Amino acid sequence: MFHIGLMSGTSMDAIDAALVDFGGDNPRLVATHAHPLPANIISRTRNLAHSPHPINEIGELDIELGRLFADAANELVRASAKSHSSIVAIGSHGQTVYHHPEGPRRLSMQLADPNTIAEITGITTVADFRRRDMAAGGQGAPLVPAYHRHVFHSPEVSRVVLNIGGIANITFLPGKPGQPVVGFDTGPGNGLMDSWSARHGKGAYDAAGDWARSGTMNPRLLDHMLGDAYFLQVPPKSTGREYFSEKWIGNALVDGWRELPPEDVQATLLDLTVVTVERAIGDLVPTPTELFVCGGGAHNTCLMERIRMRCSGCRVSTTGELGTDPDWVEAMAFAWLAMRTLAGKPGNVTSVTGARHPVVLGGIYRA
């Protein structure tokens, strides 16, 4: 029952590879590997969403990413001392380069050719998870709430699981029977802060939030940012870094705000993440009981402090308290979704994505 989950999120800090054993009552994380993405791959991938590119460039990048994802899986297998033949399947989310979930022609594109992954690894690969849900009228995202329900649900208390990657998303897991699971992207997670940090030579990300802590949040700028139409939409909804991008920051810094010290902008961007999360949770659960954080944002000390302060009515911790390392929840989710697909079982939650009915997700590329 060994499966591999491969995931590169909107932050593009690495390809997360997780080897998971589904043979027991609860998923067991056997081994992990964070595979680096070359700088030129990151820049080329991020540029795809913002300007037209010839089809051959997109196709070449698809194959290059496929090789990198395959390398990540092979390195993981070697590190685990397992054999390739013992792995049932790989679930590869790929690298999202464009996500447009609205309108009659909904589109979500992930690169990392699954044919290449299956060929190089010799392991059956399941990929292209989003588009079947979109064909059924859904947003195609977020998909991890199904896994959150599987591993984190409690019949005794209502829980919220908050994943903070480049984009932040929440899953509401009601303890009371009969209530639906709800989940959606709240807006920016680490993504805007990462872009602003890199632009000002502070590194690819503000690891513990120290740079944000050195600044002063500007209430007027925050209110201006909170006026964005996305925050006013009702779920189901999802978004990506093609929307909440460095260009979005530039558009927000008008009417004299361009003169603000950059650390003040960073502090304001951090509070933007916190406030949009708090408001989203408040809309779902006026008096939440427990909030568990996963994703890279769980390591941002300043961000976690602000979340605890704003969400003072509930207990805030990380998914580590529930037995799952917060760094590997998403990768584990796609290993689980691959298992569901191979078993012919649905992987979407219609109350989350808005799809008309449950569907089996993804395509299967046999070894």
Secondary structure, 3 states (H helix, E strand, C coil): CEEEEEEECCCCCCEEEEEEECCCCCCEEEEEEEECCCHHHHHHHHHHCCCCCCHHHHHHHHHHHHHHHHHHHHHHHHHHCCCHHHEEEEEEEEEEEEEECCCCCCEEEEECCHHHHHHHHCCCEEECCHHHHHHCCCCCCCCCHHHHHHHHCCCCCCEEEEEECCEEEEEEECCCCCCCCEEEEEEECCHHHHHHHHHCCCCCCCCCCHHHHHCCCCHHHHHHHHCCHHHHCCCCCCCCCCCCCHHHHHHHCCCCHHHCCHHHHHHHHHHHHHHHHHHHHHHHCCCCCEEEEECHHHHCHHHHHHHHHHCCCCEEEEHHHHCCCCCCHHHHHHHHHHHHHHCCCCCCCHHHHCCCCCCCCCEEECC
